[in-house]
Amino acid sequence: MYPCQFGVRGWFQSLSTPEQNLLIAVAVLLAGLLLGSLAAFFVRRILFASGVDEAVEGTPFERTARQLGSSTVQLLAQLSGLFVFVVAALYAARTIGLVPEEALVEAVGRFLPQLFVAIFIVLIGLVVADKAELVVDERLKSIKLPEVTIVSTLLKVSILYVAALVALSQLGVATGALLILLAAYAFGVFFLGGLAFKDLLSSAAAGIYLLLSEPYAIGDEIEIDGHRGIVQEMGVFVTHIERDGEEYILPNRKVFREGAIRIRGE
């Protein structure tokens, strides 16, 4: 055992300095490749164990990843492994003198983790935004109002915007500038959202009033703005009436504004 160790050590010491550096660089690259593969493996296992694969199922990002022959979990795991390998490659390049500037190597070494975290945040933001859009659309699909479709889109854009700001902060962008951008976005959402949801909010307010006052009930025959039929459903936002196989879905703001005529019998 000891002769073998002495032989390997003696053989390594007999090499020239460039040859030693090249051998060390190759060893670092191989170690980086091995550690990167292990990192990707463990990250993938953790994400699967956490149920991330099921949580992102059906999202646009997951469908895009599937079209590319991968998945969200696979991409996150590969990103982790790539980060480890890139760090190893950087140190290998430094060892053989491909990157002569010590300060540059240290700067890149500090920047790489920040870049990795920023990319990771953006990917998580994309996944969360897609999932939030699907969940909101599913919850609001019974509300037959055009304004409702804006809710999920606005939520998705908001999540992506916040994720982008957090990612930029990881890259060293001034916090003050990010806060100004966030404040401007919040004002825009509040102002434009108020305009977009004006009719939706008025329908909700009218719906609450109708549900409390009960001017008509399910099964009553009523006429609203020329539409006559049997009340099938009363919601916060809309009222459903049906006649001769035709269903009318009327916003409650229209019911409140036009009034409802209850037909007692003919």
Secondary structure, 3 states (H helix, E strand, C coil): CHHHHHHHHHHHHHCCHHHHHHHHHHHHHHHHHHHHHHHHHHHHHHHHHCCHHHHCCCCHHHHHHHHCCCCHHHHHHHHHHHHHHHHHHHHHHHHCCCCCCHHHHHHHHHHHHHHHHHHHHHHHHHHHHHHHHHHHHHHHCCCCCCCHHHHHHHHHHHHHHHHHHHHHHHCCCCHHHHHHHHHHHHHHHHHHHHHHCHHHHHHHHHHHHHHHHCCCCCCCEEEECCEEEEEEEECCCEEEEEECCEEEEEEHHHHHHHCCEEECCC
